């Protein structure tokens, strides 16, 4: 699992400033959106995601919903 501090640092890198109180998934989706990507982290289809180029892939697969 990626440490929250590391996710917050990434948020700052992409220009997010008001993320206090956001949950891990919300913050990652905000980062994805800011980067121009689908904000799909931890979505129901996450465990079948084939986007290996996504920097959140491993984290997302670890929290994905099992069918």
C-alpha positions as CSV (number, residue, x, y, z in Angstrom):
1,X,0.0,0.0,0.0
2,X,1.3,3.4,-1.0
3,X,1.8,5.6,2.2
4,X,-0.7,8.5,2.4
5,X,2.2,11.0,2.8
6,X,3.5,9.8,-0.7
7,X,0.0,10.2,-2.2
8,X,-0.3,13.7,-0.7
9,X,3.1,14.6,-2.1
10,X,1.9,13.5,-5.5
11,X,-1.2,15.6,-5.1
12,X,0.9,18.7,-4.4
13,X,3.1,17.9,-7.5
14,X,0.0,17.9,-9.8
15,X,-1.3,21.2,-8.3
16,X,-3.9,20.0,-5.8
17,X,-3.9,22.1,-2.6
18,X,-7.2,21.5,-0.8
19,X,-7.1,17.8,0.0
20,X,-7.1,17.8,3.8
21,X,-9.7,15.4,5.1
22,X,-10.0,13.5,1.8
23,X,-9.9,9.7,2.0
24,X,-7.2,7.8,0.2
25,X,-9.4,6.8,-2.8
26,X,-10.9,10.3,-3.1
27,X,-7.4,11.8,-3.2
28,X,-6.1,9.3,-5.8
29,X,-9.2,10.0,-8.0
30,X,-8.6,13.7,-7.7
31,X,-5.0,13.2,-8.8
32,X,-6.1,11.0,-11.7
33,X,-8.6,13.7,-12.8
34,X,-6.0,16.5,-12.5
35,X,-3.7,14.5,-14.7
36,X,-6.4,14.1,-17.4
37,X,-7.0,10.4,-16.7
38,X,-10.2,8.6,-15.9
39,X,-10.8,8.9,-12.1
40,X,-11.4,5.2,-11.8
41,X,-9.3,4.2,-8.7
42,X,-11.2,1.6,-6.6
43,X,-14.1,1.5,-9.1
44,X,-16.1,-1.8,-9.2
45,X,-14.4,-2.8,-12.4
46,X,-11.0,-2.2,-10.8
47,X,-10.1,-5.8,-10.4
48,X,-10.3,-6.4,-14.1
49,X,-8.4,-3.3,-15.1
50,X,-5.8,-3.9,-17.8
51,X,-4.2,-0.4,-17.6
52,X,-0.7,-1.5,-16.7
53,X,0.6,2.0,-17.5
54,X,-1.4,3.5,-14.6
55,X,0.8,4.4,-11.7
56,X,-2.0,3.4,-9.3
57,X,-2.6,-0.1,-10.8
58,X,-1.0,-2.1,-8.1
59,X,-2.7,-0.1,-5.3
60,X,-6.0,-0.3,-7.1
61,X,-5.8,-4.1,-7.6
62,X,-5.1,-4.6,-3.9
63,X,-8.3,-2.8,-2.9
64,X,-10.5,-3.9,-5.8
65,X,-13.9,-5.6,-5.2
66,X,-13.9,-9.4,-5.7
67,X,-16.7,-10.8,-7.7
